[in-house]
Amino acid sequence: MNGFLGEYEATLDLKGRFLLPASLKKQIAEDDNNQFIINRGFEKCLTLYPIKSWEPIFKEIKKLNDFDPKVRAFRRYFLNGATMLELDSAGRLLIPANLKEHAGLEKDIVLVSAVNKIEVWDKTKYQQFFETFSPETFSSLANEVMNPNRDKQDS
């Protein structure tokens, strides 16, 4: 399977490191060499990309037109703070202080599978996100996003 499944809790130590759970580590391709890119997520979380998931995204970003102000703004925001990480000998990753602050990460975090990447959330913020999401809202969203005729309806 190409991608991740699961939701895992972890704890940041005083230096901002966390142990990558073994069951999540098993899902990472061996040719990723324990290298990751971490950057800001679209919500108040961080996004952790195994290097092989990051490379095609970065390749597409490099192709974008520098003369377009929207491209420049997108690049600045998306790449702002993007940092390469490597697992240390104990299997931990160190979250840079600026990214830790951006996502409001303090001690308890949740690692959330997001297809080809992993979202890193403050545990309390992650729980609050789901408390505001009703089953009806989720059902409506699923219907809208997963409907194969969605694009045809918008025309």
N, C-alpha and C positions, 0 to 999 in steps of 0.2 A: 504494500500500500504506500502510495506517495502522499504523505500528509500526516497530520497529527490528530489524535483523539484523546479526550480526557480533560479533566480539571484537577489541578494539584495545588495543595497548599504548601507554602514554604515560609521560612523565617529569614529576615535579613539580620546579619550580625552587625556589630557596631561600625564595621568598615563599609557596610553596604553590599556584602556578599551574600549569596544564597546558594544552597546545594541544589543542583539540578536533579530532580527525582529520577531514580533509576528507571522506572517504567516509562518516563518521558525520554530519557536518554536512549533507551532501546529503540525508539521510533526515529532517531536521527540517523541519516545515512552515514555509513562509515567514511565515505569520501568527503564528508564535510570537515574532517580533521579537527573536530571540536572547536571550529571557528564560527562566530556569529557576528551579525550586525544588530545593534540595538538602536532604536530611535523612538521619537514621539509617535504615539498612536493617534488615530483620528479622534478618539475620545480622550479623557484624562487617564490614559494608561500608556504603557510602553509597548513597543512591538519588537519581538526578538526573532530575527530571521537566521536560520542556518545559512551559511555562506552560499550554498548551492541554490537556495530560494531567493537570495538577495541579488545574485549576479544577473539574472534576466531582467529584473526590475531596473537595476542600475543601467543596464545596457539600453533599455528603452528610454530612460531619463536622459541619457547622454545624446540620444538622437533628436530630442526636442529642440525647437527653434529658439535660439538665444535672443532673437530680435522681438519675440512676443513677450510683452510685459507679464501676461498671465503665466507663461512658462517660468519666467524668472521668479515670480512670486511663489509658484508651486515648488520649484526647486529649493528656494530658501526655506520654506516651511518644512517640506518633507525631509530634506537632508540636514536641517538644523539639529545639531547634536548627535547625528548618526555616528556611531562609534564601533570599531571592531573590538570584539571580546574573544577571549579564549578561555576554555575551562582550565582551571589550575590543577595541580596534581591531586587535590582533594575532590575534584569534580564540582568546584564552585565557580560562579560568575560574579564579577564585580560590576555593580551598576554605577556609572558615573554620577557624581553628586548633582550635577545640573539636571540630569534626566530623572533622578530620584526625586528631586524637588518638584519638577514639572508634574509628575504623576502623583505627588503627595504620598510617596511610599515611606512608611516609617519602620514597621517591624513585621507585621503579618501580611503576606502577599498571597495572591492566587495566580497561578500560571494556567492560562486558558488556551486550549487548542483552537486554532483559527485556520484550518486547512493546511497551508504551507508555512505557517508562522505561529508564534506563541505570543499571546497578549499577557502582559504583566500588570496586574491591578493591585491596588491597595485593597485588602480584604473587605474592609468596611464599605468602601465605595462600590466595590463589585456587588456586594449584597444589596446595597441601596438601589443600584441599577435594576436589579431583578424585582425588588419590592414595588417598583413603580410600573412594572410591566405585567399587565393582566393576561390571563389565558386568551381572552377575546382579542386583545391587541395583538398578541403573538399570532393567533390564527389568521387575523386579517393581514398582517405583515407577510406571513408565510404564503398566503394565497396570492398576494400582490407580487412578491418576489419570485415565487416558484411557478407561477402560471406561465405555461409555454406560449400562450397567446398574448402576453403582456404587451409586447412591442406593437402588435397589430392593433390592440385596443387604443393605444396612445395616438395612433395615426388619424 
